[in-house]
Each structure stands twice: as C-alpha cells, then as structure tokens.
C-alpha cells in the first residue's frame, strides 16, 4: 500500500488559498489581533502612534506590538528570530498582513516603547476586570530572581574592589622593583618596555577601581554592575546570580497576575506595602487582604500596610496565627467619621491614637500603650567622629573595631577594611571581610570570619582581649553616662487568616513555574530597569493570556472585545 502524498511544490494554481483559511477560528493569534486593535495607542504613549505626513511610511506600532505579544506567547524573544518568523510562520503572516520588518526595527520598537508596553499589560487586566473575572478577595505576593544581562565578573562589590586594589598594589610594587633592578641584571624574560606596559595597565586598572569605590561610598550602594547598572548580585535557588528580584501579586480567584514590580532588593523583606498598594489602586477597593511567606516578615512594613488599608497575612516563623504590630503614639481625638473612614490618613490617625478603625474590628485586638526605653550612644564614640581615616586605622590597631559611618565601613584590629554585609532584625549593622580573614591568625572574634556588629549610633567596639585588658585597668573608674529616652508606642495584636496563608503556595508558585520552566522566561534580554520592566510586562501578559484562554476560550474573549 502506498503512502499518502502531498501536492507538488512546483504546481501552479489559478486560485490560491486565502491565508485566513490557514488560521483556525479559535487560534490565540486571533485574540492578540482583536485585543491590540481595541487599544488606544496614542493614550498609551506609543511612539509614532500617529503616522507622519511626510517621509517614508513607517510600520504601524499595532503591528509590531502584535508581533511581540504573539512571539512572547510562543517563547520567541530574540529580534532576529522574530524577523525570521515574519517570513516563515503562517500565523505571523496573517497577523502582520505579510509585513516583514527587519530585526533592527523590531528591536528598536521594544526599547523605544518600554513604558507603553508596560501599560499594555495593565490594559489587559482592566479588560479582564471588566468581565468581573478577578475575584479581588485577596492576593498572594511572592518574589523570584530573574537573571540580568550581566556576568558575575562585571559585578563589583566593595569587598571585591578592596581585594583587587590590594592585589594590584602588590603587582605594581613588584613591577617597580623589577624596573629599578633592570639595568643591573641580565637575561630577564621581559623587556623594559613590556614591564612598563604592564605597570601602566595595573595603574590604570587601580585608578578605575578606586573610582568605582568612591562612587559606591558616595551613593551608599554596596555594589555596581557594569553591563546592566540596575541589576544586583543576589542569592537564587541555583546559587548567586546577577539579576532582579521580581515581585508578583496573584489574584486568589482567577490565579492571574494582578500586578508586578521589578526590584533590586536581594530579599523580600519590607516589600508588601509597595507591591500591594499598586494592586489596591488597580482593583479600586478600600481594603485589600494579602498573604506572603516568612521572607516578608517586617513589623514596620506591616504597620505601614495597615495604615494604607492593606491586611498582611504573613506566615510567622513560630507558626502562630497572631503578630504584634506597633505605631508611634500620637495623642489625638478621633471622631466617629474618622473611625468609620477607610482613607489612609484617617486610618493612620486612628491607629496612632490607639483607636481600632471599624474596618479592622475583628482583625486587631488587645490595644495598649507601652513605653520603650532607648539609649543614646556612648560619650566615647564622639571622639571617633573627629578622626581621619588614617587615625581610625591607627586606633583599630590598638585592639578595636572602628566604624567610619560616613564611608560605611569598619577597620579591624589588623588594619583591614570590613564592609557592610547586612542589617540584622534587631537593627545591628554587620560588617565583614571574608577575603581578609582567610589567612589571618588573629582570633579577634568567635566567628569563622571577621564579623563585627555595630548599633546605628556605635562607632567603636573592643575585641575580647582588649575588653579584658581594659576591665583590669579601669575597674575603679566610673562608666560614662548614657542618656535615656522614653518613647510611647501603641501595640496591637494582628490576627492572621490561616486559610489564606495555607493557600499561598497554590497561588504564588504556579506563575513563576510556568514562566521559568514552561516558557523559558528565567532571564532578561534587555538592560536597564525600565527596559526590564517592559520585558517583565510581556512575561506577565503572556501568562495572563494563557490563563484567560484557559478560563474563557478565544471566541468568548474576542466577543467581549467587539
């Protein structure tokens, strides 16, 4: 029996097939076409949304936007691959009416319309909200790391810069010695010109690194990325990577991404209010409930969220269903209108006065006013403020850890520089330098590496050995006085919803898994935070389109657009 045979490629036909017949009636590409045609491109601020009266005609931004939505939906992101799809993909030919823009035109459109592309994602969410398919009951917030276009070698931390400058100083001294001894020795491997060239390279590199150090110390940043300035070195599941921490808020009813933020924060600590406030404004609700994992446990952020009409159901480290939140006490007379209001300013006034707003009647309990004692810094610390960096280093060599608050670094008893590593939950600032401590034989701390914790007002610390010495010398001397300050705060017990916290994984994990594993969208192609936000907008739009098609179907969605 013979096989099935197709038509001869060289056969000519008098009436060729219509290209519309190649695209099925329920194909997603028809939804992309109808959705983009419904947008008002000038209001979204797309470049060249109105054609020029003179010159060579350009491409309609609608056509290029359709191309990007289609190709991100089907995991094609490179501008060169998109240009190829225009010539060999039948659905793209149908979508663009057989237009074939080159890769440069496609690439420039994405870069030039970064803000407008981000708005397109919100426009689709507005359309979907118009169908009343967002439940708006509560959202689940979570973060995940996405790689940036920046290699680890092109990301420099202050500790890494200190180490490189130190090694360059050693190389420079070696080359200088070799140049000085060059005329007295024979049979050397390198000529004098080669040694001078290497010396010049080391000096130029050292000057560049010192410039990076000055820039970071003045800006207060701890690292700099050379290729993508907005990206940061942060820990991900597969280890450390240079990228962005992307926050998403997933709607509990539709499981669609209601909002996202692209941040350079290495952790999720303190991000609930900023993420949820944007979604709350998009929803148009007075109070919004959220749920998140332990990484968002930040009492100050939770208090700020409550003041803005956001209820944070954050999983507690002790597994409990309650959390204590506090506000600075501000004595005031609260009216019934303020108590019943859901305006952020009225809710904040109630909470600071020790009055529970009507909205939080069953959520906040056990209100009471407490007094907190705070102490000012030691008198001995004031002398450090008058020291120069050289004097601070000399003081550290006497057996102290000395902190330079202006440059945000500390000197250890061996004269090495410790850079800020983290800020602990109790407010202490930790300084560390693992590279300097690898070969150090001075056991001035109990940690494996040199780590020194300073309070925000502390500038000098003694080592264990120095502390013992000073105790023996100053047993009879009175300790310097410290000023005590008493501050009043209002404390509440926040009751968390266990069901919402239990359902968190079912909401937050699926979108990230789909984008990263199924769609391969675990890295960005563009550089700069604004461009990365546009690309993330396309990621979230492609996910929401898939979800909408799964829930409603293409024909029903197109009918709603018409």
N, C-alpha and C positions, 0 to 999 in steps of 0.2 A: 504494500500500500504506500502511495506517495505521501510526502509531507505537504503541509499547507504552504502555498506560495503567495508572496505579496505582489504588488504591481511593479512593473519595470520602472526603474528610476528615470530612464530617458524617455518614457512615454509622454507625449504631449496631450493635454486635454483642452477641449474647447471652452468648457465652463468649469473653472477650478472651484474647489470647495470654499465656502465662506469661512474665514478664520474664527468667527464666533461659534461655529459648529464644533470646533475642537475643544472649547471650554465648557465644562459641564455646568448645568444650571445652579447647582449647589456648591460650586467651587469657591473656596475662600477668596480668590482673586476678585470675584465679583463684589464681595463685601468691601474689599480695600478700595475698589473703584468708586463705589457709591459713597463710602464714608468720606474720602478725600474731596469728592465733588460737593459734599454738603458743607465743607469748611469755608469760612470767610478768610481768605489768605491775607488780605490787607489788614484785618483786625489782629491776626496772629503775627503780623510784622515780618512776613517773609520778604526777602529781597527780590525785587523785580516782580512783585505780585501784580503790578500794572505794566503792560508792555510799553516799551519806548516807541515814540512816534517816528523816530529816525534810526538809521543804522541797520545792521544785520539783525534779523529776528532771532531772539534767544529762545531757550526752552522754557516752557510753562513750569513754574515751581510745583504745580499739582502733579505733573507727570513724574518729576524727579522724586517727589515725596512718595508717590505710589510705588515707585521702584524700590525705595528704601524699605518701606513697610513690607512689601512682598518678600524681599530678599532676607531681611532680618527674621521674618516669619519662617523662612526655609533655610536658615543657617548659612546665608551667603552675605559676607560683610565687606570683603575687600572691594575697592572701587574697580580694580582691573577685572575681577571676576564678575562684578555687576555689569560692566561693559560687555563682557562675553555673553552673559545671559540675555542681553537685548538682541543678540544675533542668532541664538540657537534655542531659546526657550519659547515655546509657542504661547504659553500663558503670559509671559512678559511682552511678547509681540502684541498680543491682544490688549494688554493693559496700557501700553505706550503707543498704540496705533503704529507699530513698526518703526518708531523712532530709535535711533542708535547713537545716543550721546557717548562721547569718549570718556575715559576714566578720569581725566583731569576735571572735566565739567561735573561729573558725579561727585568726586572728592571735594571740590570747592563748595558745592551746594551744602554738604553736611557741615563743613567748617564755617561757612558764612551765615548759616541759619540755625546756629546752636540753640539760641533762646527760643526761637519759634518752634523748633522740633520738640523741645520740652513741653511747650504749651499744647501741642497736638495730643500728647498723652493725656493731659488733663481734659481736653475736649472730648476724647472718647469716654472718659469716666463720667463727664457731665451727661453725655448721651445715654450712657448705661444707667445713671441715676434717674434720668427722666423716665426710664422704663420701670422705675421703682424696684430694681433688682438688687441694689445694695441694701442690706438689712439695716445698717447704721446702728446696730445694737451695741457692738464693741469691736475693737480692733486688737490685733496681736502684732507687737513690734519686735523685730529681731534684726541683727546685723550680720553681715558676712563680708569677707575680704575678697576683693577682685584685683587681679594683677594689673599694674600700670606698664606703660612703655618706658621702663626704666630698670636697667640692670642693677644688681646689688653693688657692683663696683663703682657705679655712678651715683651711689647714695652715700653721703659722708656724714657721720655723726661727729660730735665734738671729741669724744674719746678716740675715734679713728683718726681724726685730724691731728690730735696731740701725739699719737703714736707715730704717724707718718712724718710729722715735723721733727720729732726726736730722731728717727732713723735717718732723715735727710741731713740733720746736723752732724751725725756720725760720718756719713758719706762725704760731706763737704770737708770735714776736718781731715779725713783720710786723703782726699784728693789734694788738699792744700799741702799736706806733708809730703806727698809724692812729688808735687811740683817744686817744692823747696829743695828736695834731695835729688831732683832730676839731673842736675849738672854734675853731681858728684858720683853718680853710679852709671854703669854701662850695662848693656844687654837687657833693657827693660822691654816689656811686652807692648806697652802703649807709648805712642809718641807724645810729645809735649802738647801738640795741637789737639790730639784726642783727649788727653786729660783735661785740658782747658774747656773743651766742648762738653765733656761730662760734668765738669764743675758748673758750667753755665746752666746746664739743664737742671741740675739739682737746685741751684739758687732760684731759677725761675719757678720751679715747682713749689719750693718752700714759700716763696712770696705769694704764689697763688693760694696755697693752703692757709697761710696766715690771713689773707684777705677773706677767705671763707669763714675762718674763726671769728674775725672782727664782725662780719655781717651777722653771724648767728648770735653772738653775745649782745649786740646792739638790739636785735629783733626779739630776743628772748626765746628763739626756737632752739631745739636740740639737734636738728639735723637738716641737711639740704640735699635735694635731688637735682642732678644736673640736667637730665633729659626732660623729665616731667616735673617742673617745680612744685606742683600741687600734691604729688604723691609722697608717701612716708613709708619708712621701714616699719613693719608691724608683724606680729605673730599670727600665722594662719594654721589651719589643720595640718598642712603638709610641711610646716616649718616656717621660717621667716621669709617674707616676700616684701617687695616694694609695691605698694598699691594703695587702694582706698578702702575705707570701711563704709559699706553701703547699708543704709537703714531702710527697711521696708515696713509698711503698715498694711496688714492684710485684713480685709473685711470678714467678719465672722460668718455672715450668711452666704455670700456669693463666693468666698475664698479668692476674691480678686484683689490685686494690689491697689489699695486706696491712695497710697502716697509713698514717696521715697525721698531720701536725702543722701547725697554723696558727701562724706566727711573724711577728714584726715586724722581723726582721733583713733589711736591704736586700740582703744577699748570702747565698750558701750556705756561706760559709766556717765551718768548725768545727761542722757540724750532723750529721755522720754518726753519732756515738755516741748522741746523744739520740733520733734517729729509729729507728735500728736496734735500740736496747735495748728499746724498746716492742714491736717486732715479734718480737724474740727471745723475750720473755716470752710473747707470744701463741702463738708456734709451740711453745714448750716444748722447745726444743733447747738443747744445751750450747754449741755453736759455730755461728755464722751468718756466711756469707760475703756481702759486699755489693760492689756496683760503683757508681761515680759518675763524673761528669765532672771537668774541671780545676778548676771552681769550688770543689770540696770539698778542695782540696789544702791541708791544715793538719797539719804534723807532730805538733803537740801533741795534736790531736784523734785522729789515727791511733794514737798511743801509748796514749791513753786507751781507744780502741776495742779494741786488742789485749788490754789488761788486763781488759776486760769480755767476752772471748770473741767478739769481732767482727773479722773479717778484712776490712780496707778495700782493695779493688782500685780505686784511684783513678787515672784517666788522668793521666800525667805530662806536664808542659809540654815536656819534651825528647823525648817519645815513647818513653822507655825502659820496661823491664819490671821495674825494681827501684826501691826507695825506701829511704832511710836513716831509721830511727826511733831515738830515744834516750830513756832513762829516767834519772832521778837515781839514782846508785849508792847502794845501801844494803846494806852487807856483812851477810850472814846465812847460816846453814847451812840448806840446802834438803834436805828428806827425799825419799825416793822417792815417798811418798804425795802430797806437795805437787806434785812434778813430774808425776805422773800425773793429778792433780786438774784439773777444769775449773771449779772455783769461782773467781769473780773475785778474791777476796782471795788465794787460793793462786797464781793465775796472775800477779797483780801482784807478789807477793813473789818469785817466780822471775825475772821479767823485771828487777826492780830489783837482784837479786843477780847478774845475769849468767848465769843458767841458762835454757836454752830449754825450755819445757814440752813434754811429749810430743805435745800436740795440734798444736804449731807446728813439729814436727820437720823437715818439708820446706819450710816456709814462711819461717822465719827462719834465717839463717846468718851467718857471719863476726862472731861476737860478740867484742867487745873493749871494754876500759875505757879511756876517754880523759879528759884533763884540759882544762877550759875556763877561760880567764882572763877575769875580769871586773874592771872598774874602778869605783870609787865616783865620785860627782860631784865637780866641781871645788870647791875651797875658796871661790872667788869666788861660787859660787852661793848659799852660805848667807846672804849679806847680803840677797839678794832676798826671802828668807822674812820678814824683819823690816819690809819696805816696805809702805806703804799703797797702794791703787790709784792715788792721785794721785802718789805718789813713783815708782811703777813707770812711769807715763806720762811723768813728767819724765825719768827715766833713759833711756827709749826715745828721747826727742827728742835725746839726745846722740849717737845713731847706733847704737842697739842694738835687737834684738828681745828683749823681756822677757816671760817667761811667768808668768802668775798660775795656779799649779797648783790652788789652792783653787776658783777660779771656772772653771777650764779654758778660758782664753783667753790671747791674747798681744797685746802692744802693739807696733806697728811704729814705725820712726823718724819717721813723720809724725803719731804720736799716735792712729792709727786702731786699732780693735779687730779682731783676727783670731780667728775661731772655728775649733774643731777640724773638719777636713774628713774625715780618715781616719787609720787606723793602718796603717803600711806593714808589709811582711812581715819586715823587719829590726827591728821594734819601735819605729821612729821615729814620732812623732806629728806629723802635718802640720796646720798652721793656715793659713787662707786667708780672704780677703775680696775677692771679685771686684768688688763694687759700689764699694768704697772706692778701688780701684786703677784704675778706668776713666779717670779724668781726672788721675791723679797723675803728675807729671813726674819724681818721684824714682825713679831706676832702682836701687833698693837690692837687687834680686835679679835673677837672669838669666831667671826665668820671665816669661811674659806677664803674669800676675797675681801679686800679692804672696803668696808661699807661704814659710813658714818651718817647717823640720823640727827638732823637739826630741827628744832622748832622754828617757826617763822620769825621769831624775834631773837633767836640764839645765833651768836656769831663765833663762839669759841667753845671747844669741848676738850676735856683732858682724856688721855689714854689711861688704861687701867694702872700701869706702872707709875705714871705721873700723878694720878689721883692718890695712890698710896703714899708717895713721897710728900705731896702737899699736905696730906692729912697729918703726917708725922710732924711737919714743920709748923702747921697752923692750928694745932688742937686748941690752943688758948685764945686764938683770935676770933672775934665775933664775925658771923657771916654777914655779908652786905644785905641791907633791907630790900624787900621787894614790895611793890605797890599792888594792893589787891583791889580788883574792880568787880562789883556785883552787878550782874545783868539779869533782868527779868525776861522769862520766856513763857509762852503758852504751850502746853503739851496736850496732845490728843492721842487717842488710840484709834488707828485706822483699821477697820475690819475688811479683810480681803475676801474676794469671791473664789472659793476653792474650785468650783466647777470651771470657771473661766481659766484659771491657772492650769488645771489638768488638761484643758483643750488646746493649750498654747502650741504644742508640738504639731498637732494636726493642722494648724493654720500656717505657722511661720516657716516650717521646714520645707514644705512641698514646692513653693515658688522658687526658692533658691536651688533645690534639687533639679527642678525642670530646666531652669535657665542654664545651670552649670553642666549638668550631665547630659540631658536630652538635647539641648540646643547648643551646647559647647560655648556658652557665653560666660566663661570664667575669667576673661581678660578683656582689656580695652585696647582699641586701636588708635585712639586719639590722645593728644597730650593737652594738659591744662584742665582745670576743674570745670570750667563752663562747657568745654567740648565733651568731657567725660560725662557730665550731667545729661547732655543731649543724647549720647550713646546709651546711657542707662535708661533714658526715657524710651528709646526704641526697644530696649530689652523688655521693659515692663509693659510696653504697648503690645509687643508680640505675645507675651504671656497672657495678658488680659483678652486679646483677640481669640486666642485658643480657648480660653475659659468661656468666653461669651458664646463662641460657636458650639462648644460642647453643651452649654445650657439651653440655648435658644435655637440654634441652627442658622445657617446662612440666609435662607429665604425669609425667615421671620425678622431677622435683623435688618435686611435690606428694605423690607416693607415698612419698618418703623422709621427708616431714614427718609423715605419718599414722602 
